[in-house]
Amino acid sequence: MAVADDVEPQAVYRDDGGVLVVSLAGRWSVGRAPRLEALASELSERVGSVRQARLDLSAIERLDTLGAYVLDQVKQAGEAKGVSVELTSRRPEHAVLLREVERNVTDYQPPVHPIGLVTVLVDIGQGVTRFGRDLAGGAISLGEVMAGCVGALFGPRRFRGASLVNQIELIAFNGAPIIILISFLVGCIVAQQGIFQLQRFGATAFVVNLTGILVLRELSVLLTSIMVAGRSGSAFTAEIGSMKMREEIDALRVMGLDPIEVLVVPRILALIIALPILTFISAMSGLIGAGLVSWLYGGIGLDTYLERLKSVITWQHFAVGLIKAPFMAFVIGLIASIEGLAVKGSAESLGHQVTASVVKAIFMVIVVDGLFAMFFASIRM
C-alpha cells in the first residue's frame, strides 16, 4: 500500500477472487506530477504481474488531463502484457475525461498521399504562388526601404547615426577575424590545387594568374557575402523578429516612429558600407594565403609572386569584386529585414524565418553574382 496525506495521490491494493482491485484516492492532477510518476511506475509493475485488474477511481478528489493520461498509460501498458485492465468510477466526469484522453492520445498515423501527376502539379502551383507572394512582398519592402532612405537623406535629424556606427562595428569590425581566416584558408586551398594540376604541364607559374583573378573577381566577394548573410543577416532577422514577437515594433508605431527608418535603414546602410571593406580584407587575405602556398609547394619566391601578380592583375579585376559588394549587401539586408518583419508570435516562427533568411540571402547572392558575371562579360571587363 502506498500511504500519503489526503491530497497526495494514493493507491490501495487488494485481491478480490484473483482480480487485483486498486482503490485510487487523492488529487491526480498536474500539481502532483512527481508523485504521479512514481505511482504510475508502481501501478504498472503491480498490474503487469496479474491476469486481471480493476482500477477504482471513485475516491479521487480531483482528476485532470495529466492524471487521466497516466491512468490510460497504465491501462495500455497492462493490456500490452495481456492483462485485462478495467477503469471504473461512480463519477461520470471521470469517464468522460478518460474517454477523451483515450481518443486523443492514440498514435496519429498521417494519411498517405500517393505521388501522382496531380500531387506534383499541386506542389508546383503552391511553390509558384509562394514565390509570387515573396516577390510582391519584396517589391513592397523595397519601396518602403527606398522611401526611408530618401527620408533620412532629406531629413538628417531623423537619421539614426549612432545605430549606423554600432551596426558597422558589429558587421565589419567584429566580423573581420572570421573573414580573414576563411579567405586565407580558401586562398591556400585554391593555390595548392592549382599548383598540383598545373605542374603536369610545366605551367606552375600560372597559378598566380589563377588565384589572383579568381580571388579578386569572385571568391573574395562571394565568401564575404555568404559569411555576412549567415552571421549578420541571421542576426538582423532574429533581432527584428524578437521585437515583432514582443510587440516592440507596434510600440514604435504608436510613438509615431517608422520601424523602417529606425530598424531597417541603418542596418542596410551599415551592410552597404561594411561589405566592400570586408571584401577588400578578404581579397588581401586570400592573396596572402595563395602566395604562402605558392612559395611552399610551387617554389615561387615572394618577389616573383608579387611581380607576376602586378603584371597580371589590373584595376578592372580589383574593381569587379568591389562593385558587386554593395548590391549584395543591399540584397542581404533587404531579405533579412523582410523575414524579420514576417515573424509571428511564436519561437517556431522565429526559427523558421531566420532559416529562410539565410537560405534566401545566400541564394540571391549567388544569383546576383551570376548576373554581374554575364554583365561584365558583355562589356568585356
C-alpha positions in Angstrom: 0.0 0.0 0.0 1.2 3.5 -0.9 0.5 5.8 2.0 0.2 9.6 1.6 -1.8 12.5 3.0 -5.3 13.3 2.0 -4.3 15.3 -1.2 -1.4 13.2 -2.5 -2.3 10.5 -5.0 -2.5 7.1 -3.3 -3.4 3.6 -4.2 -4.7 0.7 -2.0 -4.3 -2.8 -3.4 -6.4 -5.9 -2.6 -7.1 -9.2 -4.1 -10.7 -10.0 -4.9 -11.0 -13.6 -6.1 -7.9 -13.5 -8.3 -8.7 -9.9 -9.6 -6.3 -7.1 -8.5 -8.5 -4.3 -7.2 -6.8 -0.9 -6.8 -8.6 1.8 -5.0 -7.3 5.2 -6.0 -7.7 8.4 -4.0 -6.2 11.9 -3.6 -5.6 14.5 -6.2 -4.5 13.1 -9.6 -3.6 16.5 -11.1 -0.6 18.3 -12.6 0.4 19.7 -9.2 1.3 16.2 -8.0 3.3 15.3 -11.1 6.4 13.8 -9.3 4.2 11.6 -7.1 2.1 10.6 -10.1 5.2 9.5 -12.0 6.4 7.3 -9.1 2.9 5.9 -8.5 2.4 5.1 -12.2 5.6 3.0 -12.2 4.3 1.1 -9.2 0.9 0.6 -10.7 2.4 -0.7 -14.0 4.5 -3.2 -12.1 1.7 -4.5 -10.0 -0.8 -4.6 -12.8 1.7 -6.3 -15.1 2.1 -9.2 -12.6 -1.5 -10.3 -12.7 -4.0 -11.5 -15.3 -6.9 -9.2 -14.4 -7.0 -5.8 -12.7 -9.7 -3.2 -11.9 -8.8 0.4 -11.0 -11.5 2.2 -9.0 -11.4 6.0 -9.4 -14.4 6.8 -7.3 -12.4 8.2 -4.3 -10.2 10.5 -6.4 -10.8 14.1 -5.3 -9.5 15.8 -8.5 -8.7 14.3 -11.8 -7.2 16.4 -14.6 -5.8 15.6 -18.0 -2.4 14.6 -16.7 -4.0 12.2 -14.2 -6.2 10.7 -16.8 -3.2 10.3 -19.2 -1.2 8.5 -16.5 -4.1 6.1 -15.9 -4.6 5.5 -19.6 -0.9 4.7 -20.0 -1.1 2.2 -17.1 -4.0 0.6 -18.8 -2.3 0.4 -22.2 0.9 -1.0 -20.6 -1.1 -3.7 -18.8 -3.0 -4.7 -21.9 0.2 -4.9 -23.9 1.3 -7.6 -21.5 -2.0 -9.5 -21.9 -3.7 -8.2 -18.7 -7.4 -7.3 -18.7 -7.5 -3.8 -17.2 -10.7 -2.0 -16.3 -11.1 1.6 -15.2 -14.3 2.2 -13.1 -15.7 5.2 -11.3 -19.1 6.2 -9.8 -18.4 9.8 -11.0 -19.5 10.3 -14.7 -17.0 13.2 -15.3 -14.2 10.7 -14.8 -15.5 8.5 -17.6 -15.8 11.5 -19.9 -12.3 12.6 -19.3 -10.8 9.1 -19.7 -12.7 8.6 -22.9 -11.4 11.9 -24.4 -7.8 11.1 -23.3 -8.0 7.6 -24.8 -9.4 9.1 -28.1 -6.8 11.8 -28.5 -3.6 10.1 -27.1 -3.6 7.2 -29.6 -0.8 7.3 -32.1 -1.6 9.5 -35.1 -1.0 8.0 -38.4 -0.7 10.7 -41.1 -2.6 9.9 -44.2 -0.5 8.6 -47.0 -1.0 10.5 -50.2 0.1 8.7 -53.3 2.5 10.6 -55.5 0.9 11.3 -58.8 0.7 13.8 -61.5 -2.0 15.9 -59.7 0.1 15.9 -56.5 3.2 17.1 -58.4 1.2 19.8 -60.1 -0.3 21.0 -56.8 3.1 21.3 -55.2 4.4 23.2 -58.2 1.4 25.5 -58.1 1.9 26.2 -54.4 5.6 26.9 -55.0 4.8 29.4 -57.7 2.2 31.0 -55.5 4.7 31.4 -52.6 7.3 32.7 -55.0 4.9 35.3 -56.3 3.9 36.3 -52.8 7.5 36.7 -51.8 8.2 38.7 -54.9 5.3 41.1 -54.2 6.3 41.4 -50.6 9.9 42.1 -51.6 8.8 44.8 -54.0 6.7 46.5 -51.3 9.5 46.3 -48.8 12.0 47.6 -51.4 9.8 50.7 -51.9 9.5 51.2 -48.1 13.2 51.0 -47.7 13.9 53.4 -50.5 11.4 55.8 -49.1 13.1 55.5 -45.7 16.5 56.2 -47.2 15.2 59.3 -49.1 13.5 60.5 -45.9 16.8 60.1 -44.0 18.6 61.9 -46.8 16.3 64.9 -46.8 15.7 64.8 -43.0 19.1 64.3 -41.3 17.6 64.8 -37.9 15.5 61.6 -38.4 18.6 59.5 -39.3 20.0 57.2 -36.6 23.7 57.9 -36.9 24.6 56.1 -33.6 22.7 53.0 -34.8 24.6 53.1 -38.1 28.0 53.2 -36.4 27.0 50.5 -34.0 26.0 48.2 -36.8 29.1 48.9 -38.8 31.1 47.9 -35.8 29.1 44.6 -35.4 29.4 43.7 -39.0 32.8 44.9 -40.1 35.0 45.1 -37.0 33.6 42.0 -35.2 33.3 40.0 -38.4 36.7 40.7 -39.8 38.6 37.9 -38.0 36.5 35.1 -39.3 36.5 36.6 -42.8 40.3 36.8 -42.7 40.7 33.2 -41.6 38.2 31.7 -44.1 39.7 33.7 -47.0 43.2 32.8 -46.1 42.4 29.1 -46.0 40.5 29.2 -49.2 43.3 31.0 -50.9 45.7 28.4 -49.7 43.5 25.6 -51.0 42.9 27.1 -54.4 46.7 27.7 -54.9 47.6 24.2 -53.7 45.1 22.5 -56.1 46.1 24.8 -58.9 49.8 24.0 -58.4 49.2 20.3 -58.4 47.2 20.5 -61.7 49.5 23.0 -63.5 52.7 21.1 -62.6 51.6 18.4 -65.1 52.0 20.9 -67.9 55.1 22.7 -66.6 53.0 25.8 -66.0 53.3 26.2 -62.2 53.9 30.0 -62.5 50.4 30.4 -63.9 49.0 29.6 -60.5 49.5 33.3 -59.8 47.2 34.3 -62.6 44.6 31.7 -61.4 44.5 32.7 -57.8 44.8 36.4 -58.4 42.0 36.7 -60.8 39.7 34.2 -59.1 40.2 35.7 -55.6 39.7 39.3 -56.7 36.8 38.9 -59.1 34.8 36.1 -57.4 36.0 34.3 -54.3 36.5 37.3 -52.0 33.1 38.9 -52.6 31.3 35.6 -52.6 32.9 34.2 -49.4 32.3 37.5 -47.7 28.7 37.8 -48.7 27.9 34.3 -47.7 29.6 34.7 -44.3 27.8 38.0 -43.7 24.5 36.5 -44.8 24.9 33.7 -42.3 26.3 35.9 -39.5 24.8 39.4 -39.7 21.7 38.6 -41.9 20.5 35.9 -39.4 21.2 38.3 -36.5 19.1 41.1 -38.2 16.2 38.7 -38.7 16.4 37.4 -35.1 16.6 40.9 -33.7 13.7 42.4 -35.7 11.7 39.1 -35.2 12.2 39.2 -31.5 11.0 42.8 -31.4 8.0 41.8 -33.5 7.2 39.0 -31.1 7.4 41.3 -28.1 5.2 43.9 -29.9 8.0 46.5 -29.7 7.5 47.3 -33.4 3.9 48.1 -32.7 5.0 50.3 -29.8 7.3 52.2 -32.2 4.3 52.9 -34.5 2.2 54.0 -31.5 5.0 56.5 -30.6 4.9 57.9 -34.2 8.2 56.3 -35.3 8.6 54.5 -38.6 10.1 51.0 -37.9 11.7 51.0 -41.4 13.6 54.2 -40.6 14.5 53.2 -37.1 15.4 49.5 -37.6 15.9 48.6 -41.2 17.6 51.6 -42.9 20.6 51.8 -40.5 21.2 48.1 -40.9 21.1 48.1 -44.7 23.3 51.2 -44.9 25.8 49.6 -42.5 25.9 46.5 -44.7 26.4 48.6 -47.8 29.4 50.3 -46.1 30.9 47.3 -44.4 30.7 44.6 -47.1 33.1 46.4 -49.5 35.6 46.8 -46.6 35.3 43.2 -45.7 35.6 42.2 -49.4 38.9 44.1 -49.7 40.2 42.5 -46.5 39.1 39.1 -47.8 40.9 39.6 -51.1 44.1 40.6 -49.4 43.9 37.6 -47.0 43.2 35.2 -49.9 46.2 36.5 -51.9 48.5 36.2 -48.9 47.4 32.6 -48.4 47.9 31.9 -52.1 51.4 33.5 -52.0 52.4 31.4 -49.0 51.3 28.1 -50.6 52.9 29.1 -53.9 56.2 29.6 -52.1 55.9 26.3 -50.1 54.6 24.0 -52.8 55.5 25.7 -56.1 58.9 27.2 -55.3 57.7 30.6 -56.4 59.5 33.2 -54.3 57.7 36.2 -52.8 59.4 38.7 -55.1 58.4 36.6 -58.2 54.9 36.1 -56.9 54.4 39.9 -56.4 55.9 40.8 -59.7 53.8 38.3 -61.6 50.7 39.4 -59.7 51.4 43.0 -60.5 51.8 42.2 -64.2 48.6 40.1 -64.4 46.2 42.0 -62.1 44.7 45.2 -63.4 42.4 47.7 -61.7 39.5 46.1 -63.5 39.9 42.8 -61.6 40.1 44.7 -58.4 37.1 46.8 -59.2 34.8 44.0 -60.3 34.7 42.5 -56.8 34.2 45.8 -55.0 31.4 46.8 -57.4 29.4 43.7 -56.6 29.7 44.1 -52.8 27.2 47.0 -52.2 24.5 45.3 -54.3 24.9 42.0 -52.5 24.9 43.9 -49.2 21.6 45.5 -50.1 20.0 42.2 -51.1 21.2 40.6 -47.8 19.9 43.4 -45.7 16.5 43.6 -47.5 15.9 39.9 -47.2 16.9 39.8 -43.6 14.6 42.7 -42.7 11.6 41.2 -44.7 12.0 37.9 -42.9 12.3 39.6 -39.5 9.1 41.6 -40.0 7.3 38.4 -41.2 7.8 36.7 -37.8 4.6 35.7 -36.0 4.1 35.3 -32.3 5.9 32.0 -31.7 9.5 30.9 -31.3 8.9 28.3 -34.0 8.1 31.1 -36.4 11.2 33.0 -35.4 13.4 29.9 -36.1 11.7 29.3 -39.5 12.2 32.9 -40.6 15.8 33.0 -39.6 16.4 29.8 -41.6 14.6 31.2 -44.6 16.5 34.5 -44.3 19.9 32.8 -44.5 18.8 30.4 -47.3 17.2 33.1 -49.4 20.1 35.6 -48.9 22.7 33.0 -50.0 20.7 32.0 -53.0 20.2 35.6 -54.1 23.9 36.4 -53.5 24.8 33.7 -56.0 22.1 34.9 -58.4 23.4 38.5 -58.3 27.0 37.2 -58.8 25.8 35.3 -61.9 24.1 38.4 -63.3 27.1 40.5 -62.7 29.3 37.8 -64.4 27.2 38.0 -67.5 27.1 41.8 -67.4 30.9 42.1 -67.1 31.4 39.5 -69.8 29.2 41.5 -72.2 31.2 44.7 -71.6 34.5 42.8 -71.7 35.5 43.9 -68.2 
